[in-house]
Amino acid sequence: MRGTSACAVLLLGVLACGGEGRQAAGPLMEGTGGSGMTLERPLEKVLITCPLGLGEAKYGTGLKGEPGDSEVSFLASVSGCVTVLGSAVTSATLGSETPSLVRGLSCADLSRAGAGRQVVTWNTAETSTVLMGQSHVSVQEATTLVTQTGKVLSGKFQGATAVRTTTYLTADVEKGCRSAEGLKYLKGPVTFSVTYP
């Protein structure tokens, strides 16, 4: 390595320098600049991936076939995180700080239930504020996958894209939606990743 500055040779200066202090956080890559600061993006798109997790979705007013308003909250914990930077991040908790009111929500559009601003708290005590927007629901026989994509607005991994996939049992979804009170709770495995767009 011939880099002259810790931030100049890191895979991603924002991650390594945290925006405030300078601290090396893993394998280095040479910068392209001479005298000035040069921040390079990693060769790999994936910054971090957390393959193990458990998520819980709660609906204040049970979801049914007909659209209605409901206060929705989502919380998850993930672990086994691997990063190309070799940083100390190994786990995180994520979700909405407070329930958000979603209007016109029904069992037919679960993808809207996890949208909005959410906070990720990493095991390093660093945080990321993520705005979850685009969602997709895929029913695969026994399982229903809800994939949500968002942008890291601030904090660790600022500017990156976050993707969260939660897997629910289709039987749990159908049972809740057919019940008298409607679907009020779902629980299932979660994966979470942060990538460059």
C-alpha positions as CSV (number, residue, x, y, z in Angstrom):
1,M,0.0,0.0,0.0
2,R,1.3,3.4,-0.9
3,G,-1.5,5.6,0.3
4,T,-0.5,8.7,2.3
5,S,-3.7,9.2,4.2
6,A,-5.9,6.8,6.1
7,C,-9.0,8.3,4.5
8,A,-7.4,8.5,1.1
9,V,-6.8,4.8,0.8
10,L,-9.9,3.4,2.4
11,L,-12.6,1.6,0.5
12,L,-15.1,4.3,1.4
13,G,-14.1,7.4,3.3
14,V,-17.5,8.1,4.8
15,L,-17.5,4.7,6.4
16,A,-14.0,4.8,7.6
17,C,-13.9,8.4,8.8
18,G,-17.5,8.4,10.0
19,G,-17.9,12.0,8.9
20,E,-16.4,13.2,12.2
21,G,-13.2,11.4,13.2
22,R,-10.6,9.4,11.3
23,Q,-10.4,5.8,12.1
24,A,-9.3,3.0,9.8
25,A,-11.9,0.2,9.6
26,G,-10.5,-2.6,7.6
27,P,-8.7,-3.6,4.4
28,L,-7.3,-0.7,2.4
29,M,-7.2,0.1,-1.3
30,E,-4.9,2.6,-2.9
31,G,-6.4,6.0,-3.8
32,T,-5.9,7.6,-7.2
33,G,-5.1,11.1,-6.1
34,G,-1.8,12.7,-5.5
35,S,-1.9,15.5,-2.9
36,G,-5.6,15.9,-2.4
37,M,-8.2,13.7,-0.6
38,T,-9.5,10.9,-2.8
39,L,-12.4,8.8,-1.7
40,E,-13.1,5.6,-3.7
41,R,-16.0,3.3,-3.7
42,P,-15.5,-0.4,-3.0
43,L,-15.0,-2.8,-5.9
44,E,-18.0,-4.8,-4.6
45,K,-21.5,-3.4,-4.6
46,V,-22.4,-5.0,-1.3
47,L,-21.2,-3.0,1.8
48,I,-22.8,-5.2,4.4
49,T,-25.2,-8.2,4.5
50,C,-26.9,-9.7,7.5
51,P,-28.4,-13.1,6.6
52,L,-29.9,-14.0,10.0
53,G,-32.8,-12.1,11.6
54,L,-36.3,-12.1,13.0
55,G,-38.9,-9.4,12.3
56,E,-42.3,-8.5,13.8
57,A,-45.0,-6.5,12.1
58,K,-47.9,-5.2,14.2
59,Y,-51.1,-3.6,12.9
60,G,-53.1,-1.6,15.4
61,T,-56.3,-2.1,13.5
62,G,-56.5,-5.6,12.0
63,L,-56.1,-5.9,8.3
64,K,-58.9,-7.4,6.2
65,G,-59.9,-7.7,2.6
66,E,-61.4,-4.2,2.6
67,P,-59.1,-1.2,2.8
68,G,-58.9,0.6,6.2
69,D,-56.6,2.8,8.3
70,S,-54.2,1.1,10.7
71,E,-51.2,2.1,12.8
72,V,-48.3,-0.1,11.7
73,S,-45.0,-0.8,13.3
74,F,-42.1,-3.0,12.3
75,L,-39.1,-4.1,14.4
76,A,-36.4,-6.6,13.6
77,S,-33.0,-7.8,14.8
78,V,-30.4,-9.1,12.5
79,S,-27.0,-10.8,13.0
80,G,-24.3,-12.7,11.3
81,C,-23.5,-9.5,9.4
82,V,-20.6,-9.6,7.0
83,T,-19.0,-6.5,5.4
84,V,-16.4,-6.0,2.7
85,L,-14.7,-3.5,4.9
86,G,-14.0,-6.0,7.7
87,S,-15.5,-3.6,10.2
88,A,-16.8,-4.4,13.7
89,V,-20.4,-4.4,12.5
90,T,-21.9,-7.9,13.3
91,S,-25.5,-7.2,14.2
92,A,-28.2,-4.6,14.3
93,T,-31.8,-3.7,15.4
94,L,-34.0,-1.9,12.9
95,G,-37.5,-0.6,12.6
96,S,-39.9,2.3,13.1
97,E,-39.4,4.3,16.3
98,T,-43.2,4.8,16.6
99,P,-46.2,3.3,14.8
100,S,-47.1,5.1,11.6
101,L,-50.7,5.5,10.3
102,V,-51.2,3.9,7.0
103,R,-54.4,4.8,5.2
104,G,-56.4,2.4,3.0
105,L,-54.3,-0.7,4.0
106,S,-55.6,-4.2,3.4
107,C,-54.4,-7.7,3.3
108,A,-54.0,-7.3,-0.5
109,D,-51.2,-4.7,-0.1
110,L,-48.9,-5.8,2.7
111,S,-46.0,-4.1,0.9
112,R,-47.2,-0.7,2.0
113,A,-47.0,-1.7,5.7
114,G,-43.2,-1.2,6.2
115,A,-42.7,2.0,4.3
116,G,-41.5,5.2,6.0
117,R,-38.5,6.4,8.0
118,Q,-36.8,3.8,10.1
119,V,-33.7,3.7,12.3
120,V,-31.0,1.0,12.2
121,T,-28.8,0.7,15.4
122,W,-25.7,-1.2,14.8
123,N,-23.8,-3.2,17.5
124,T,-21.1,-0.6,17.3
125,A,-23.6,2.0,18.7
126,E,-23.6,3.8,15.3
127,T,-27.0,4.4,13.6
128,S,-28.4,4.8,10.1
129,T,-31.6,6.5,9.3
130,V,-33.3,4.8,6.4
131,L,-36.3,5.9,4.3
132,M,-38.0,2.7,3.2
133,G,-40.1,3.2,0.1
134,Q,-40.3,0.8,-2.8
135,S,-41.8,-2.6,-1.8
136,H,-42.6,-5.9,-3.4
137,V,-44.7,-8.9,-2.2
138,S,-44.0,-12.3,-3.6
139,V,-46.2,-15.3,-2.7
140,Q,-44.4,-18.6,-3.1
141,E,-46.8,-21.3,-2.0
142,A,-46.1,-21.7,1.7
143,T,-44.3,-18.4,2.2
144,T,-45.0,-14.7,1.5
145,L,-41.9,-12.6,0.9
146,V,-42.1,-8.8,1.6
147,T,-39.0,-7.0,0.1
148,Q,-38.6,-3.3,0.9
149,T,-35.9,-1.0,-0.6
150,G,-34.9,2.3,0.8
151,K,-32.1,4.9,1.0
152,V,-29.8,5.6,3.9
153,L,-30.5,9.3,4.6
154,S,-28.0,9.8,7.3
155,G,-25.5,8.2,9.7
156,K,-23.5,5.1,8.9
157,F,-23.6,4.0,5.2
158,Q,-25.1,7.4,4.2
159,G,-26.1,7.5,0.5
160,A,-26.3,3.7,0.2
161,T,-29.3,1.5,-0.6
162,A,-30.9,-0.7,2.0
163,V,-32.9,-3.8,1.3
164,R,-34.9,-5.7,3.8
165,T,-36.7,-9.0,3.1
166,T,-39.1,-10.5,5.6
167,T,-40.5,-14.0,5.1
168,Y,-44.0,-14.8,6.5
169,L,-45.9,-18.1,6.5
170,T,-48.7,-17.6,3.9
171,A,-51.0,-19.6,6.3
172,D,-50.4,-17.0,9.0
173,V,-51.3,-14.2,6.7
174,E,-54.5,-15.9,5.4
175,K,-55.6,-17.0,8.9
176,G,-55.2,-13.5,10.3
177,C,-57.0,-11.9,7.4
178,R,-59.9,-14.2,7.7
179,S,-60.3,-13.7,11.5
180,A,-62.9,-11.5,13.0
181,E,-60.4,-8.9,14.3
182,G,-58.3,-9.1,11.1
183,L,-54.5,-9.5,10.7
184,K,-52.8,-7.9,13.7
185,Y,-49.4,-9.6,13.9
186,L,-46.9,-11.3,11.7
187,K,-43.5,-12.7,12.6
188,G,-40.8,-14.2,10.4
189,P,-37.1,-14.4,9.3
190,V,-35.5,-11.3,8.0
191,T,-32.4,-10.6,5.9
192,F,-30.9,-7.1,5.6
193,S,-28.3,-5.6,3.3
194,V,-26.7,-2.3,2.4
195,T,-25.4,-1.8,-1.1
196,Y,-24.4,0.9,-3.5
197,P,-27.2,1.8,-5.9
